[in-house]
Amino acid sequence: EAGVAQSPRYKIIEKRQSVAFWCNPISGHATLYWYQQILGQGPKLLIQFQNNGVVDDSQLPKDRFSAERLKGVDSTLKIQPAKLEDSAVYLCASSWTGNQPQHFGDGTRLSIL
Amino acid sequence: SQQGEEDPQALSIQEGENATMNCSYKTSINNLQWYRQNSGRGLVHLILIRSNEREKHSGRLRVTLDTSKKSSSLLITASRAADTASYFCATDERGSNYKLTFGKGTLLTVNP
């Protein structure tokens, strides 16, 4: 089966600019996750979708981050405006349900200048 | 906040040796999972152990879970250079809708 696809792989922007990441999960996976991974740390969950509904977004900085999952398939994560502290790898993952192992994409490495 | 904490933070061994990594967590959980991450790549699921299980095997991997001590260990036997990676434990707290919380990971280096 095809894995989780993410794009772009790398992005460099200046602070206060906006950026968007795209994720295509494994076909049939109902649950989709966005994580932020800062260098040297484990991933931190930003938002979890079940189909196209939000299950958990308690750690999403909603003043600058937004995410959507239209039609319960692809998803986009947006940051506007970006801050220096947003420099990280943004990982997308998917699973059949919330109680199953997660499959990760290779992430987008974001650098803020 | 991080729930699982791995120990040690870094581990360097020779090919053929066994590697043991430990994970401690703070709350009651449904499941505990171990993931591997190669440099510049996404995480790969290794093993899931449920809270009512004590030990699980998969190939050269052995995972134990002690819910009374809130700890788990991952043993990799007969390590290979290709096992070089970061290893993370992740827990989902009861009542959390299976939200995973990851530790900071153990960086394993296997020298040929």
Contacts between the chains, C-beta under 8 A, distances in Angstrom:
chain1	res1	chain2	res2	distance
A	4	B	42	7.3
A	33	B	100	7.9
A	40	B	104	7.1
A	41	B	2	7.9
A	41	B	104	5.4
A	41	B	105	7.7
A	42	B	2	6.6
A	42	B	4	7.8
A	42	B	88	5.0
A	42	B	90	7.6
A	42	B	102	3.2
A	42	B	103	5.3
A	42	B	104	5.4
A	42	B	105	5.5
A	43	B	43	7.0
A	43	B	88	7.7
A	43	B	102	5.1
A	44	B	102	7.3
A	45	B	99	5.9
A	45	B	100	6.5
A	45	B	101	7.4
A	48	B	97	7.3
A	48	B	99	6.4
A	55	B	97	5.2
A	55	B	99	7.9
A	56	B	96	7.8
A	56	B	97	5.9
A	56	B	99	5.3
A	91	B	42	5.8
A	91	B	43	7.2
A	93	B	42	7.6
A	93	B	43	7.5
A	97	B	98	8.0
A	98	B	97	5.9
A	98	B	98	3.7
A	98	B	99	8.0
A	99	B	30	7.2
A	99	B	31	7.3
A	99	B	98	5.0
A	101	B	33	6.5
A	101	B	45	3.9
A	101	B	48	5.6
A	102	B	43	7.6
A	102	B	45	6.4
A	102	B	100	7.0
A	103	B	45	7.1
A	104	B	35	8.0
A	104	B	42	3.3
A	104	B	43	4.4
A	104	B	44	7.2
A	105	B	42	5.2
A	106	B	40	7.4
A	106	B	41	5.3
A	106	B	42	4.7
A	107	B	41	7.9
A	107	B	42	5.7
